[in-house]
Structures are given as C-alpha cells and as structure tokens.
Amino acid sequence: MLETLNKRIQNCLVERRSRRSRLVTKDGRCNIEYGNIKYSNHFAFLADFWTTFVEIRWRFVLFFFIASFTLSWFIFGLLWYWIARSNGDLTWQNPPSDHSPCIHNVMGLTTAFLYSLETQTTIGYGGRALTPHCPGAVALVIIQSLLGAIINCFMCGVILSKISLPKYRAKTISFSEMAVISPKNGTLCLSIRVANLRKTLMIGSQIYGKLLRTTHSPDGETIIMDQMNIDFTVDAGKDNLFFVCPLTLYHIIDKSSPFFEMAVDTLHKQEFELVVFLDGTAESTSSACQVRTSFIPQEIMWGYNFLPIISRSKEGKYRVDFSNFSKVLPVATAHCAPCFHNINGHHHLFREGQDNQGFEVIDISDAPNVTKM
C-alpha cells in the first residue's frame, strides 16, 4: 500500500517537473515570463490599447464595462446638478412659481443622476425633460449622447472580439496525447494524430514542427531553446490538408532528422521538446487560427502504432470512433534508426519470442567427458 502511494507521489512530482520545463503546454499556452522590463515600455501597452483590452481577462473586461458606464453617468449627473443649481432649479433654492427650469423634475443630486442615466441610455420615461431655455444644457446633452455612443461601440467591439478570438476555435482541434515511432511505407516515422472536432473545415491548413533543446556551439556558447525545423507530412502531402477527418502526421526519421541518432533505450533520457503547429483559416469566420501542442521524450512511444478509427457503416456513411483516437498497439520496430536503414529486418522488438530459422537439432552418440568437482 505504501509502495503504491510512493509511486503515485513520484509520478505526480515527475509530471509537475515536466509541466514546468515545457515551453508550450499540451493545450498550446506558452510557459514563459518576462522580467526586468523598463518602466517606459509599459506605456507601449497603453498605446496599443485595443489589443490590450482584447487580450486582458474577462474579469477585467466586465469591470471596465461596468465602471465606464457608471462613472460616465455619475460625472454627467454632477454636471446636470451643477446646471440645475446655477439656474436655481433645486428644491432647497425655493424657485418662484413662474420659474423656467433648464430641466423639468431635476430637484437634487439623485434626480440629476437619474436624468443622466436616462439621457445616455435613451430610456426617456417622460418625467424629466430638457427645456430650450439653457443653451449650455443643450450642448451638454449633445456631448453626453456622443460620448455614450462611443462607449457603447467600444465596449461592444471588445466583447465581440474576445468572443470570436481564434484561440476558441483552436480548442476544437485535438492532438493525440502521445506520439509513436513505427515503420511506415518502408521508412521509420514519428507519427502524431490530429482531429478537427467540428464539421466545418480548416482552409489552407499547414502543419510543421520545431524541436527545442539546449545545445553547445563549438565556441563554448550554450544556446538555450535552440530551434530545429521538423517537417511533417500526410499521405497526400504537407500543404493544404483536407482536414475533414482525423489525420495522422508523419515525420520521416532519416539521416537529416534529429531523431536519427536516438534509440529505444536512449530516447527517454534525452532532453528536448517537440512543438507541433497547425495553421489554417476557419471556414465559418475566415479568421486565421494556430493550434499548438508539445511532446517531451516521455510522451513518445517507440515501437507502437495508432489504432484505426475510421470505418464505414452499412448506410454508406463514414464513422470516426474517437475512443481509439489516442490508443496504440505494439508493432515490430527496429530499436534504432541506423539499424532500420542499414540492417533491414534485423534488431526488431517483439513482445514474444522469435524462432531461429538456422537452428538444427543433432544427436550426440558419445557422452561428453565431464569433470566432476
């Protein structure tokens, strides 16, 4: 019982370390932080205020939404109160019976705030109304109407932009949890599965990868996050994918591949991160979208292949079984890429034993001379 608990704790600690060491998480977020930024550079975010508002969290958007309207109502309420007081319209000023007010039924700060709210939101209950006796009040109602329209347009635009961000479309693009290495059409390939969970297509989809690792230059310089291009392809090519059903992406492990020098017993000892990108345009919104995920050495399985998930029903429809999307099965695979290319058919990994075709059974007539100790 204690051993099982210790193993679970160790597995959780290993998983946490892997999450911290990732540059890109499985759901595509970048695990990076910026430090020692000059204070003057923070004003660049205010200069690009539209992008700043679109990218901030929802709680801050809702706060600015409520604060902008409430504050504008209150400020203009104070101005309407000042105009009513300057004209002697307030109750405590005891206006005469033949007094001509600037605003009907604005007799204090509360009624001034209500008139400001009704004016900016164009409610118009009819109890409070502007008169033509005060030119300043006419100018103020024009200013408040224009400013209210600007606030409405800006906040509606921010909310609609946040709702329609391409990253939400990216959540309906799913990658397999694991990558596998197995033979494919006479070559050794690293395979990854990707699926579009919506029926609408991703137009002009392109897939590519980056291998991130720490390297050392001949000059002794340590390069952190050295990037190397990883080419992926499918059976029909690598550009303009027909993304109507789940696809299996292949990276051919040849002499130009960084995985060529790795083997089944050394793969999980490596330190690298394979980041996979899928770029495309959403068919329904025509917005560009990028989906990202990453794989660490512990998430690459050597000698396995994905289970088939596409079948055809009796009615003639194609059916995708997502229960097998990330499931794998063992296959015979060379334990290293050089063995696969140079000694074809040898050094394969099997779960079961293999018969030796050159073994012969012979009879020994004479008993061997055995020295007994």
Order of alpha helices (4+ residues) and beta strands (2+ residues): alpha-alpha-alpha-alpha-alpha-alpha-alpha-beta-beta-beta-beta-beta-beta-beta-beta-beta-beta-beta-beta-beta-beta-beta-alpha-beta
